[in-house]
Amino acid sequence: MTISYAIFFRPPCGYDPPMTVSLFASREDAQQWRAPVTVAVSGPERNGSVTIDRLTPDTEYWYRFTDVDGRRDPYVVSMVRTAPLTACRATATIDARWGNGFVATVTVRNTGTQPLDSWRVSWRWSGDERIQSVWSGVAETVGMDVTVRNVSYNGTLVLDGVTTFGLLVTTSAVPDGLTMSCAR
């Protein structure tokens, strides 16, 4: 997780870096400066960021700042959420293209810490693309948004396991590539 900061004023009304960022598990703990989960120290920049690793994925944390002299900022009590743990990754390869369409193979890889019993891949079309056929997956399109879910025989993926599905798509302009997200 990365927390950005900007120090506008110098003492006596402001602070001089480095700043200590304290992370708390709840707003109440942060308000009372009680039981920080972890602390990190910024660099000497007046505008910068602090990166804190080894936090629980998809978790809400509250943070506060203390200056180099130990003075606590009485105003800033903010919340941030860590990114969810990624269960899988999807990448698309356009295998063939022609004037009004293309064929693509999408590879789904289990990048998580446990086996998957299902997966779904999502993306947004950039133009007038329409799926004509999909194999080894079940597609659902709502406007420009597409989701492809596994079928019964390829939903289970062991750690670092891989499966694929394919698409036949019509379009007036074949894209250079597809950016996809994958979840369980």
N, C-alpha and C positions, 0 to 999 in steps of 0.2 A: 504494500500500500504506500502511496506517495501523498504527502500532505504539503501543499504549497503555502508560502507565507510572503507577506510584504510588510516591511517595517517602515512607516512613513515618518515618524518623529523620533528624534533623539531624546535622551533624558534632559530635563526632568519629566516631560510629558510622555515620552516614549521609551524605547528600549534600544540597546546596542546588542548585535549578535555576538556570539552564537546564542541561539535560543534552545531551550530544552522543551521537547514536546512530550507530554505525558499522556498515555492512552489509558482509558478506563473502560470497564465492562458495562457501566450503566451511567445514565445522566446524573443520578443521585450521587454516585461515587465521584464523578467529575466535579459536580457543584461543591462537594465537600473536600475535594482534593484527597480522597480516601482510596487506598489500595490500588495504585496504578498497575495495569497489566504489564506494561513495559514503558521505557523511556528511550528517547533518541535525541541526539544533539545535532543542531544544524551546523552549516558551515559559516564562514564569516560574511557571507553576502547579506545585504539588506533585503533583497528579493531572491528567494530561492525555494528549495524544497527539501524535505526529509523523507527518505525511504525507510520503511520499517518492514522487515521480513519475518517469516515464521509465525504469521497470525492465522487464526482459524478462518477458513474460507466461508464466504456468505454470512458474515457476522457483523453486527453493528458495534462500533466502538465510538467513544466520546473522547475528545482531546482538548487539552489546555496547554498554554505556553508559560514558561518561566524564563527570565532573562539570566544573563551571565552572573549577576549579583544575587540571584535567588528571588528576585521580585516576581510575584505571580501576577499575570494579567487578569484583572478582575472581570473583564467583559467577555472575552472569547471563550465560549463553551460550545463546541460544534460536534456534529455527528458525521461519521463516514462509515461506509459499508465495504468490506472486502469483497473481491470478486468471487463468484461461485467457482467451485472446483469443476474443471472441465472433464466431462466423462468421456468425450470422444472428439475426434477431429475429422472433418470432411474436406476433401479436395477434389476438384473436377478437372478432367482432361477432355478437351474437345478433340475427338478422334477423327472426325471428318466434317467438312463444311462445304457448302455450296451456296448459290445465290440467295435462296430463300429458306435455309435451314441448316441444322447441324445435328450430329450425334455426339453425345458425351458419356463418359464413364465417370461415376462418382465413387471414390474410395472412402470408406468409413473405417476409422481405426479407433480401437479402445485405448485412450490415453489416460484413463482413470486409474484408480487404485484397487478396483474390484471388478469382477466380471459384469458384463451388461446382459440384461435379459430383454432389452428393447432399445431402440434408438430412433431419433427423428432428425432429419436434416432440413434446414430452412434457408431461404434466400429470397431476394426481391429482384424481379426482372427490371431491366433498365429501359426496355422499349416495348415492342408489341409481341414478344415471344409467347408461344403457346405450346404446351406439351401435347404431342400427338400420340405418343406411346411411352410407357415406362415399363421396365422389366426389373424384377427382383426388388420391387418396392411398390408402395401404394401412395399415389400423389393426390394432394388436395391443393387447389388454387383458389385464393380469395383475392380478387383484383390483381395486383402486381405481386402479392406474396404467395410463395410456394412452400409447401411442406411435404416431404416424402418420408414415410414411415417404413420400417422393416416389414417384411412378410414373415410367415411362420417359420420358414427354414433358414433365415439369416439374421434373426434378431439377437441371438445369443452370441456374444463375443467374449472370449477369454482375454486376460490381460495382454495388451499389445496385439490382439486379434484383429483381423481385417476381413471386410466383405465389400462387395461392390453392387451398385445398381446402375442401370443405363437409362438414357433419355433420348428420344427422337423429338426434336423441337423445330417448329416453323417460325420464321421471323423475317422481317424485311432487312435487318442488319445483324449479322452474326457478331456476338460480342467477342472481345479478346479473351475473356475468361469469366468465371463465376466465383463470387465470394460467398462462402457458405458458413453457417454455424451448425453445430451439432450438439445435441443434448440427449439425455436418456428419456 
